[in-house]
Amino acid sequence: MATLHGLDDPEVQPLMQKMNADSWDPRIDRNMLRPPERYIYIFTVSPREFIVDRPPLWIKFRLRACPRGQRYALVTRIPDPLMQKVHNTDTGKFRGEAHDGLRCTIDLLNPNNPTNDPDWNAAPEMAAYFSTSRGSDLFAQGLFISLKETPSEDEIRRAELRRERYYRALMAQADELEVTDRPGLQAMLKGEEGTDLRMALDYFGEQREYHKPMVPTMDCPNCGEPIKKNVAFHKSTALGGLLCVLDWRKAVMAGVKNKSDVPEEQRWWGEEAPVKRAAARPRSS
């Protein structure tokens, strides 16, 4: 009876390598042929795009921004297990190596996080160790993971809270530098933290001497001063600080003007239909 040898048999390996010199590698990782057990979904609430370049797993890996007007967006999905192509120095060929997909995804979004908890923070005694990789925590920026194609409200809200916490910390740092270290503040504004700081100020509707919202303007048709578009009224230096009104109805509704102030040609209430009152029913005796 013929003997059936396995691929790891010492007699079979040399023969197969000789017959398939260009393509055969008997050390095949079976995980290369298996489908993923699940996917780890990455979402974002951040208006900023990120590029992660940490070979061999992540080579210029683009994490897109959340489009304007959307609360969150799907960035990508990571297969679990995640296969890595590894060079076999003995044969010169490549083999597959399986990694835990969840662990790889967390490492992608925060390489300083050794746990499976996105909210993990380094202990105070480890702060100096992690100080050399500031800005690498993308969980703080608003990226988050889910095991579902549609994230839960709790997952979205936790991501928003992490981003708000990061934004507040940046604003507090910048406010301190503005008082104690102006050159340090300028250096901060020129880096990536400066980009995040400006987004933080816009997010909370805050203004600073170094950051004022850019809004479209127009010349007022009444007094000629530059004003924001679509405003109903504004204070005019040309009129000695008096209120210049473009929309009298909105000015009255806002309480800055009375109906008695409205010019006759701008009065609108005369055109409104009178309110009809229901006739009183006679009381039954």
DRENDO-1510 file (C-alpha; in Angstrom, 1 decimal, always signed):
<recs>
REC; n; res; u; v; w
REC; 1; MET; +0.0; +0.0; +0.0 .
REC; 2; ALA; +1.3; +3.5; -0.9 .
REC; 3; THR; +2.2; +5.8; +2.0 .
REC; 4; LEU; +0.5; +9.2; +2.0 .
REC; 5; HIS; +2.9; +11.8; +3.3 .
REC; 6; GLY; +2.0; +15.3; +4.7 .
REC; 7; LEU; +3.5; +18.5; +3.4 .
REC; 8; ASP; +5.7; +18.7; +6.4 .
REC; 9; ASP; +7.3; +15.3; +5.6 .
REC; 10; PRO; +11.0; +15.7; +5.1 .
REC; 11; GLU; +10.9; +13.6; +2.0 .
REC; 12; VAL; +8.0; +15.6; +0.4 .
REC; 13; GLN; +9.3; +19.1; +1.1 .
REC; 14; PRO; +12.5; +18.9; -1.1 .
REC; 15; LEU; +10.6; +17.3; -3.9 .
REC; 16; MET; +7.8; +19.8; -4.0 .
REC; 17; GLN; +10.3; +22.7; -3.8 .
REC; 18; LYS; +12.2; +21.3; -6.7 .
REC; 19; MET; +9.1; +20.8; -8.8 .
REC; 20; ASN; +7.7; +24.2; -7.9 .
REC; 21; ALA; +10.7; +26.3; -7.5 .
REC; 22; ASP; +9.1; +29.6; -8.4 .
REC; 23; SER; +5.9; +29.4; -6.3 .
REC; 24; TRP; +6.0; +26.7; -3.7 .
REC; 25; ASP; +6.4; +27.4; +0.0 .
REC; 26; PRO; +5.5; +24.4; +2.1 .
REC; 27; ARG; +5.1; +26.6; +5.2 .
REC; 28; ILE; +1.7; +28.0; +4.4 .
REC; 29; ASP; -0.2; +29.7; +7.1 .
REC; 30; ARG; -3.7; +28.3; +7.0 .
REC; 31; ASN; -5.1; +31.6; +8.3 .
REC; 32; MET; -4.3; +33.1; +4.8 .
REC; 33; LEU; -7.1; +31.0; +3.4 .
REC; 34; ARG; -9.8; +31.7; +6.0 .
REC; 35; PRO; -12.4; +34.4; +5.8 .
REC; 36; PRO; -12.5; +37.0; +8.6 .
REC; 37; GLU; -14.6; +36.0; +11.7 .
REC; 38; ARG; -15.8; +39.6; +12.0 .
REC; 39; TYR; -15.0; +43.2; +11.2 .
REC; 40; ILE; -14.0; +46.1; +13.5 .
REC; 41; TYR; -15.7; +49.3; +12.2 .
REC; 42; ILE; -13.9; +52.6; +12.6 .
REC; 43; PHE; -16.1; +55.8; +12.7 .
REC; 44; THR; -15.3; +59.4; +13.2 .
REC; 45; VAL; -16.9; +62.6; +14.5 .
REC; 46; SER; -13.8; +64.7; +13.6 .
REC; 47; PRO; -13.8; +67.2; +10.8 .
REC; 48; ARG; -10.1; +66.5; +10.3 .
REC; 49; GLU; -8.5; +63.8; +8.1 .
REC; 50; PHE; -5.5; +61.8; +9.4 .
REC; 51; ILE; -2.8; +59.8; +7.7 .
REC; 52; VAL; -1.2; +56.9; +9.7 .
REC; 53; ASP; +2.1; +55.7; +8.4 .
REC; 54; ARG; +3.4; +52.9; +10.6 .
REC; 55; PRO; +4.6; +50.0; +8.5 .
REC; 56; PRO; +4.3; +47.1; +8.0 .
REC; 57; LEU; +0.5; +47.0; +8.9 .
REC; 58; TRP; -0.3; +50.7; +8.2 .
REC; 59; ILE; +1.4; +52.3; +5.2 .
REC; 60; LYS; +0.1; +55.8; +4.6 .
REC; 61; PHE; -3.3; +54.6; +5.8 .
REC; 62; ARG; -5.9; +57.4; +5.2 .
REC; 63; LEU; -8.6; +58.0; +7.8 .
REC; 64; ARG; -11.1; +60.3; +6.2 .
REC; 65; ALA; -12.8; +63.3; +7.9 .
REC; 66; CYS; -16.5; +63.5; +8.9 .
REC; 67; PRO; -18.2; +65.5; +6.2 .
REC; 68; ARG; -19.8; +68.9; +7.2 .
REC; 69; GLY; -23.4; +68.5; +8.3 .
REC; 70; GLN; -23.0; +64.8; +9.4 .
REC; 71; ARG; -22.8; +63.8; +13.0 .
REC; 72; TYR; -20.5; +60.8; +12.3 .
REC; 73; ALA; -19.1; +58.9; +9.3 .
REC; 74; LEU; -17.8; +55.4; +8.6 .
REC; 75; VAL; -14.0; +55.5; +8.0 .
REC; 76; THR; -13.2; +51.9; +7.2 .
REC; 77; ARG; -13.5; +48.4; +8.6 .
REC; 78; ILE; -10.7; +46.1; +9.8 .
REC; 79; PRO; -10.9; +42.3; +9.3 .
REC; 80; ASP; -10.5; +40.1; +12.4 .
REC; 81; PRO; -8.1; +38.3; +12.3 .
REC; 82; LEU; -5.9; +40.8; +10.4 .
REC; 83; MET; -3.4; +39.1; +8.1 .
REC; 84; GLN; +0.2; +40.5; +7.7 .
REC; 85; LYS; +2.5; +39.6; +4.9 .
REC; 86; VAL; +5.8; +38.5; +6.4 .
REC; 87; HIS; +9.0; +37.9; +4.5 .
REC; 88; ASN; +10.4; +34.4; +4.9 .
REC; 89; THR; +14.1; +34.9; +5.1 .
REC; 90; ASP; +14.8; +31.2; +4.7 .
REC; 91; THR; +13.1; +30.9; +1.3 .
REC; 92; GLY; +12.9; +34.5; +0.1 .
REC; 93; LYS; +9.1; +34.1; -0.1 .
REC; 94; PHE; +6.2; +35.5; +1.9 .
REC; 95; ARG; +3.9; +33.9; +4.4 .
REC; 96; GLY; +0.8; +35.2; +6.2 .
REC; 97; GLU; +0.7; +36.0; +9.9 .
REC; 98; ALA; -2.6; +36.4; +11.7 .
REC; 99; HIS; -3.1; +39.2; +14.2 .
REC; 100; ASP; -6.0; +40.1; +16.6 .
REC; 101; GLY; -8.1; +42.6; +14.6 .
REC; 102; LEU; -9.4; +44.5; +17.6 .
REC; 103; ARG; -5.9; +44.8; +19.1 .
REC; 104; CYS; -4.5; +46.1; +15.8 .
REC; 105; THR; -7.4; +48.6; +15.4 .
REC; 106; ILE; -6.8; +50.1; +18.8 .
REC; 107; ASP; -3.1; +50.2; +18.1 .
REC; 108; LEU; -3.9; +52.1; +14.8 .
REC; 109; LEU; -5.9; +54.7; +16.7 .
REC; 110; ASN; -3.6; +55.0; +19.7 .
REC; 111; PRO; -0.3; +53.2; +19.7 .
REC; 112; ASN; +0.2; +54.2; +23.4 .
REC; 113; ASN; -2.8; +52.2; +24.5 .
REC; 114; PRO; -1.9; +48.7; +25.6 .
REC; 115; THR; -5.5; +47.7; +26.5 .
REC; 116; ASN; -8.7; +47.1; +24.7 .
REC; 117; ASP; -10.4; +50.2; +26.3 .
REC; 118; PRO; -10.5; +53.3; +24.0 .
REC; 119; ASP; -10.8; +55.5; +27.2 .
REC; 120; TRP; -7.7; +54.2; +28.8 .
REC; 121; ASN; -5.3; +56.9; +30.1 .
REC; 122; ALA; -1.7; +56.5; +31.1 .
REC; 123; ALA; -1.0; +56.7; +34.9 .
REC; 124; PRO; +0.8; +59.9; +36.1 .
REC; 125; GLU; +4.1; +58.1; +36.6 .
REC; 126; MET; +4.0; +57.0; +32.9 .
REC; 127; ALA; +3.3; +60.5; +31.5 .
REC; 128; ALA; +7.0; +61.2; +30.7 .
REC; 129; TYR; +7.2; +57.9; +28.7 .
REC; 130; PHE; +4.3; +58.9; +26.5 .
REC; 131; SER; +5.2; +62.6; +26.2 .
REC; 132; THR; +7.3; +61.8; +23.1 .
REC; 133; SER; +4.2; +60.7; +21.1 .
REC; 134; ARG; +1.7; +63.5; +21.6 .
REC; 135; GLY; -1.0; +63.8; +19.0 .
REC; 136; SER; -1.0; +60.0; +18.2 .
REC; 137; ASP; -4.2; +59.4; +20.2 .
REC; 138; LEU; -6.9; +59.5; +17.6 .
REC; 139; PHE; -9.6; +58.4; +20.0 .
REC; 140; ALA; -9.2; +61.8; +21.6 .
REC; 141; GLN; -9.7; +63.4; +18.2 .
REC; 142; GLY; -13.1; +61.8; +17.8 .
REC; 143; LEU; -12.4; +58.5; +16.1 .
REC; 144; PHE; -14.1; +55.5; +17.6 .
REC; 145; ILE; -14.7; +51.8; +17.0 .
REC; 146; SER; -17.7; +49.5; +17.0 .
REC; 147; LEU; -18.5; +45.9; +16.3 .
REC; 148; LYS; -21.6; +46.9; +14.4 .
REC; 149; GLU; -22.1; +48.6; +11.0 .
REC; 150; THR; -24.3; +51.2; +12.7 .
REC; 151; PRO; -22.8; +52.6; +16.0 .
REC; 152; SER; -25.0; +53.0; +19.0 .
REC; 153; GLU; -25.9; +56.4; +20.4 .
REC; 154; ASP; -23.7; +55.7; +23.5 .
REC; 155; GLU; -20.7; +55.0; +21.2 .
REC; 156; ILE; -21.2; +58.2; +19.3 .
REC; 157; ARG; -21.7; +60.3; +22.4 .
REC; 158; ARG; -18.6; +58.9; +24.1 .
REC; 159; ALA; -16.6; +59.8; +21.0 .
REC; 160; GLU; -18.0; +63.4; +21.1 .
REC; 161; LEU; -17.2; +63.7; +24.8 .
REC; 162; ARG; -13.6; +62.5; +24.2 .
REC; 163; ARG; -13.1; +65.1; +21.5 .
REC; 164; GLU; -14.7; +67.9; +23.6 .
REC; 165; ARG; -12.4; +67.0; +26.5 .
REC; 166; TYR; -9.4; +67.2; +24.2 .
REC; 167; TYR; -10.6; +70.5; +22.7 .
REC; 168; ARG; -11.0; +72.0; +26.2 .
REC; 169; ALA; -7.6; +71.0; +27.2 .
REC; 170; LEU; -6.1; +72.6; +24.1 .
REC; 171; MET; -8.0; +75.9; +24.8 .
REC; 172; ALA; -6.8; +75.9; +28.4 .
REC; 173; GLN; -3.2; +75.3; +27.4 .
REC; 174; ALA; -3.4; +78.1; +24.7 .
REC; 175; ASP; -5.0; +80.6; +27.2 .
REC; 176; GLU; -2.1; +79.9; +29.6 .
REC; 177; LEU; +0.5; +80.3; +27.0 .
REC; 178; GLU; -1.1; +83.6; +25.8 .
REC; 179; VAL; -0.4; +85.0; +29.2 .
REC; 180; THR; +2.9; +83.4; +30.2 .
REC; 181; ASP; +4.7; +82.4; +26.9 .
REC; 182; ARG; +3.7; +84.2; +23.7 .
REC; 183; PRO; +6.5; +82.6; +21.6 .
REC; 184; GLY; +5.3; +79.2; +22.8 .
REC; 185; LEU; +1.8; +80.1; +21.8 .
REC; 186; GLN; +3.0; +81.1; +18.3 .
REC; 187; ALA; +4.9; +77.8; +18.0 .
REC; 188; MET; +1.8; +75.9; +19.0 .
REC; 189; LEU; -0.4; +77.7; +16.4 .
REC; 190; LYS; +2.0; +76.7; +13.6 .
REC; 191; GLY; +1.8; +73.0; +14.4 .
REC; 192; GLU; -0.9; +70.4; +14.2 .
REC; 193; GLU; -2.1; +71.4; +17.7 .
REC; 194; GLY; -2.8; +74.8; +16.2 .
REC; 195; THR; -5.0; +73.2; +13.6 .
REC; 196; ASP; -6.9; +71.4; +16.4 .
REC; 197; LEU; -7.0; +74.5; +18.5 .
REC; 198; ARG; -8.7; +76.5; +15.8 .
REC; 199; MET; -11.2; +73.7; +15.3 .
REC; 200; ALA; -11.9; +73.7; +19.0 .
REC; 201; LEU; -12.5; +77.4; +19.1 .
REC; 202; ASP; -14.9; +77.2; +16.1 .
REC; 203; TYR; -16.6; +74.1; +17.7 .
REC; 204; PHE; -17.4; +76.0; +21.0 .
REC; 205; GLY; -18.0; +79.3; +19.2 .
REC; 206; GLU; -15.1; +81.0; +21.0 .
REC; 207; GLN; -12.9; +83.8; +19.8 .
REC; 208; ARG; -9.4; +84.8; +20.7 .
REC; 209; GLU; -7.1; +87.7; +19.6 .
REC; 210; TYR; -5.3; +85.2; +17.3 .
REC; 211; HIS; -8.5; +83.5; +16.0 .
REC; 212; LYS; -11.6; +85.3; +14.8 .
REC; 213; PRO; -14.3; +83.6; +12.8 .
REC; 214; MET; -14.1; +84.4; +9.1 .
REC; 215; VAL; -17.6; +85.3; +7.9 .
REC; 216; PRO; -18.7; +86.7; +4.5 .
REC; 217; THR; -19.5; +90.4; +4.6 .
REC; 218; MET; -21.3; +93.0; +2.4 .
REC; 219; ASP; -21.8; +96.7; +2.3 .
REC; 220; CYS; -24.9; +97.8; +4.1 .
REC; 221; PRO; -27.4; +99.3; +1.6 .
REC; 222; ASN; -28.5; +101.9; +4.2 .
REC; 223; CYS; -25.3; +103.3; +5.7 .
REC; 224; GLY; -22.5; +101.7; +3.5 .
REC; 225; GLU; -20.6; +100.1; +6.3 .
REC; 226; PRO; -19.3; +96.5; +5.9 .
REC; 227; ILE; -21.7; +94.1; +7.7 .
REC; 228; LYS; -22.3; +90.3; +7.9 .
REC; 229; LYS; -24.5; +88.9; +5.2 .
REC; 230; ASN; -28.2; +88.4; +6.1 .
REC; 231; VAL; -28.2; +90.5; +9.2 .
REC; 232; ALA; -31.5; +92.3; +10.1 .
REC; 233; PHE; -29.9; +95.2; +11.9 .
REC; 234; HIS; -26.5; +96.5; +13.2 .
REC; 235; LYS; -24.9; +99.4; +15.0 .
REC; 236; SER; -23.6; +101.9; +12.6 .
REC; 237; THR; -20.7; +104.3; +13.3 .
REC; 238; ALA; -21.8; +106.3; +10.3 .
REC; 239; LEU; -25.1; +107.0; +12.2 .
REC; 240; GLY; -23.3; +107.8; +15.4 .
REC; 241; GLY; -23.7; +104.4; +17.0 .
REC; 242; LEU; -27.4; +104.2; +16.3 .
REC; 243; LEU; -29.1; +101.1; +15.1 .
REC; 244; CYS; -29.3; +100.7; +11.3 .
REC; 245; VAL; -32.3; +98.5; +10.4 .
REC; 246; LEU; -32.5; +96.4; +7.3 .
REC; 247; ASP; -35.5; +94.2; +8.3 .
REC; 248; TRP; -37.9; +96.1; +10.5 .
REC; 249; ARG; -40.1; +93.1; +11.2 .
REC; 250; LYS; -37.2; +91.1; +12.6 .
REC; 251; ALA; -36.0; +94.1; +14.5 .
REC; 252; VAL; -39.4; +94.4; +16.2 .
REC; 253; MET; -39.6; +90.7; +16.9 .
REC; 254; ALA; -36.1; +90.8; +18.4 .
REC; 255; GLY; -37.3; +93.6; +20.8 .
REC; 256; VAL; -34.7; +96.2; +19.6 .
REC; 257; LYS; -37.4; +98.4; +18.0 .
REC; 258; ASN; -41.1; +99.1; +18.7 .
REC; 259; LYS; -43.9; +99.1; +16.1 .
REC; 260; SER; -44.2; +102.9; +16.6 .
REC; 261; ASP; -40.6; +103.2; +15.3 .
REC; 262; VAL; -41.4; +101.4; +12.0 .
REC; 263; PRO; -41.7; +103.8; +9.0 .
REC; 264; GLU; -45.1; +103.8; +7.4 .
REC; 265; GLU; -43.9; +102.3; +4.2 .
REC; 266; GLN; -42.3; +99.4; +6.1 .
REC; 267; ARG; -45.3; +98.5; +8.2 .
REC; 268; TRP; -46.6; +95.0; +7.6 .
REC; 269; TRP; -49.3; +94.5; +10.2 .
REC; 270; GLY; -51.9; +96.4; +8.2 .
REC; 271; GLU; -51.8; +93.7; +5.5 .
REC; 272; GLU; -52.4; +90.9; +8.0 .
REC; 273; ALA; -55.8; +89.3; +8.0 .
REC; 274; PRO; -57.8; +90.0; +11.2 .
REC; 275; VAL; -58.1; +87.0; +13.5 .
REC; 276; LYS; -61.6; +85.6; +13.5 .
REC; 277; ARG; -63.1; +84.9; +16.9 .
REC; 278; ALA; -65.5; +82.0; +17.3 .
REC; 279; ALA; -69.1; +83.2; +18.1 .
REC; 280; ALA; -70.1; +82.7; +21.7 .
REC; 281; ARG; -72.6; +79.9; +22.1 .
REC; 282; PRO; -75.8; +80.8; +23.9 .
REC; 283; ARG; -76.0; +79.4; +27.3 .
REC; 284; SER; -78.7; +76.8; +27.9 .
REC; 285; SER; -81.3; +77.8; +30.3 .
</recs>
